[in-house]
Amino acid sequence: MQMQKKGFTMVEILSTCPTNWGLSPLEALTWLEENMIPYYPLGEFVVKEDG
């Protein structure tokens, strides 16, 4: 959208850090799915303005 000059865009990325979290990579992905995705739901969100 922004490259087409149709408005501002923002991309959020959910990422794991198994080393810092003290988990295996698979455990970190499971933790992300169970704890982060419910709080930060994935999807495309569009706010349309009148005018």
PyMOL commands that place a pseudoatom at each C-alpha (Angstrom):
pseudoatom trace, name=CA, resn=MET, resi=1, chain=A, elem=C, hetatm=0, pos=[0.000, 0.000, 0.000]
pseudoatom trace, name=CA, resn=GLN, resi=2, chain=A, elem=C, hetatm=0, pos=[2.749, 2.444, 0.889]
pseudoatom trace, name=CA, resn=MET, resi=3, chain=A, elem=C, hetatm=0, pos=[4.770, 1.667, -2.241]
pseudoatom trace, name=CA, resn=GLN, resi=4, chain=A, elem=C, hetatm=0, pos=[1.627, 2.322, -4.283]
pseudoatom trace, name=CA, resn=LYS, resi=5, chain=A, elem=C, hetatm=0, pos=[1.253, 5.668, -2.456]
pseudoatom trace, name=CA, resn=LYS, resi=6, chain=A, elem=C, hetatm=0, pos=[-2.108, 4.572, -1.037]
pseudoatom trace, name=CA, resn=GLY, resi=7, chain=A, elem=C, hetatm=0, pos=[-1.222, 5.174, 2.607]
pseudoatom trace, name=CA, resn=PHE, resi=8, chain=A, elem=C, hetatm=0, pos=[1.022, 4.305, 5.526]
pseudoatom trace, name=CA, resn=THR, resi=9, chain=A, elem=C, hetatm=0, pos=[1.786, 0.677, 6.306]
pseudoatom trace, name=CA, resn=MET, resi=10, chain=A, elem=C, hetatm=0, pos=[3.415, -1.081, 9.224]
pseudoatom trace, name=CA, resn=VAL, resi=11, chain=A, elem=C, hetatm=0, pos=[4.566, -4.671, 9.634]
pseudoatom trace, name=CA, resn=GLU, resi=12, chain=A, elem=C, hetatm=0, pos=[4.849, -6.333, 13.031]
pseudoatom trace, name=CA, resn=ILE, resi=13, chain=A, elem=C, hetatm=0, pos=[6.860, -9.515, 13.444]
pseudoatom trace, name=CA, resn=LEU, resi=14, chain=A, elem=C, hetatm=0, pos=[6.553, -12.040, 16.246]
pseudoatom trace, name=CA, resn=SER, resi=15, chain=A, elem=C, hetatm=0, pos=[9.899, -13.686, 16.872]
pseudoatom trace, name=CA, resn=THR, resi=16, chain=A, elem=C, hetatm=0, pos=[11.371, -16.163, 19.324]
pseudoatom trace, name=CA, resn=CYS, resi=17, chain=A, elem=C, hetatm=0, pos=[14.648, -16.070, 21.251]
pseudoatom trace, name=CA, resn=PRO, resi=18, chain=A, elem=C, hetatm=0, pos=[15.202, -19.648, 22.430]
pseudoatom trace, name=CA, resn=THR, resi=19, chain=A, elem=C, hetatm=0, pos=[18.677, -18.894, 23.795]
pseudoatom trace, name=CA, resn=ASN, resi=20, chain=A, elem=C, hetatm=0, pos=[17.533, -16.016, 25.992]
pseudoatom trace, name=CA, resn=TRP, resi=21, chain=A, elem=C, hetatm=0, pos=[14.348, -17.832, 26.989]
pseudoatom trace, name=CA, resn=GLY, resi=22, chain=A, elem=C, hetatm=0, pos=[16.295, -20.983, 27.907]
pseudoatom trace, name=CA, resn=LEU, resi=23, chain=A, elem=C, hetatm=0, pos=[14.165, -23.147, 25.610]
pseudoatom trace, name=CA, resn=SER, resi=24, chain=A, elem=C, hetatm=0, pos=[14.750, -25.378, 22.626]
pseudoatom trace, name=CA, resn=PRO, resi=25, chain=A, elem=C, hetatm=0, pos=[13.701, -23.863, 19.282]
pseudoatom trace, name=CA, resn=LEU, resi=26, chain=A, elem=C, hetatm=0, pos=[10.603, -26.091, 19.197]
pseudoatom trace, name=CA, resn=GLU, resi=27, chain=A, elem=C, hetatm=0, pos=[9.665, -25.158, 22.778]
pseudoatom trace, name=CA, resn=ALA, resi=28, chain=A, elem=C, hetatm=0, pos=[10.127, -21.471, 21.928]
pseudoatom trace, name=CA, resn=LEU, resi=29, chain=A, elem=C, hetatm=0, pos=[7.761, -21.756, 18.934]
pseudoatom trace, name=CA, resn=THR, resi=30, chain=A, elem=C, hetatm=0, pos=[5.200, -23.543, 21.096]
pseudoatom trace, name=CA, resn=TRP, resi=31, chain=A, elem=C, hetatm=0, pos=[5.501, -20.808, 23.747]
pseudoatom trace, name=CA, resn=LEU, resi=32, chain=A, elem=C, hetatm=0, pos=[5.050, -18.125, 21.092]
pseudoatom trace, name=CA, resn=GLU, resi=33, chain=A, elem=C, hetatm=0, pos=[1.927, -19.846, 19.730]
pseudoatom trace, name=CA, resn=GLU, resi=34, chain=A, elem=C, hetatm=0, pos=[0.385, -20.326, 23.179]
pseudoatom trace, name=CA, resn=ASN, resi=35, chain=A, elem=C, hetatm=0, pos=[1.304, -16.985, 24.776]
pseudoatom trace, name=CA, resn=MET, resi=36, chain=A, elem=C, hetatm=0, pos=[2.060, -14.328, 22.173]
pseudoatom trace, name=CA, resn=ILE, resi=37, chain=A, elem=C, hetatm=0, pos=[-0.382, -15.031, 19.350]
pseudoatom trace, name=CA, resn=PRO, resi=38, chain=A, elem=C, hetatm=0, pos=[-3.470, -14.808, 21.604]
pseudoatom trace, name=CA, resn=TYR, resi=39, chain=A, elem=C, hetatm=0, pos=[-2.210, -11.407, 22.831]
pseudoatom trace, name=CA, resn=TYR, resi=40, chain=A, elem=C, hetatm=0, pos=[-0.946, -10.198, 19.435]
pseudoatom trace, name=CA, resn=PRO, resi=41, chain=A, elem=C, hetatm=0, pos=[-3.318, -11.853, 16.934]
pseudoatom trace, name=CA, resn=LEU, resi=42, chain=A, elem=C, hetatm=0, pos=[-2.018, -12.388, 13.419]
pseudoatom trace, name=CA, resn=GLY, resi=43, chain=A, elem=C, hetatm=0, pos=[-3.807, -10.906, 10.472]
pseudoatom trace, name=CA, resn=GLU, resi=44, chain=A, elem=C, hetatm=0, pos=[-4.180, -7.979, 8.169]
pseudoatom trace, name=CA, resn=PHE, resi=45, chain=A, elem=C, hetatm=0, pos=[-5.764, -4.992, 9.811]
pseudoatom trace, name=CA, resn=VAL, resi=46, chain=A, elem=C, hetatm=0, pos=[-7.048, -2.143, 7.687]
pseudoatom trace, name=CA, resn=VAL, resi=47, chain=A, elem=C, hetatm=0, pos=[-8.343, 1.186, 8.919]
pseudoatom trace, name=CA, resn=LYS, resi=48, chain=A, elem=C, hetatm=0, pos=[-10.261, 2.993, 6.179]
pseudoatom trace, name=CA, resn=GLU, resi=49, chain=A, elem=C, hetatm=0, pos=[-10.836, 6.686, 6.433]
pseudoatom trace, name=CA, resn=ASP, resi=50, chain=A, elem=C, hetatm=0, pos=[-13.841, 8.484, 5.021]
pseudoatom trace, name=CA, resn=GLY, resi=51, chain=A, elem=C, hetatm=0, pos=[-13.109, 10.903, 2.266]
for i in range(1, 51): cmd.bond("trace and resi %d" % i, "trace and resi %d" % (i + 1))
show_as sticks, trace
zoom trace
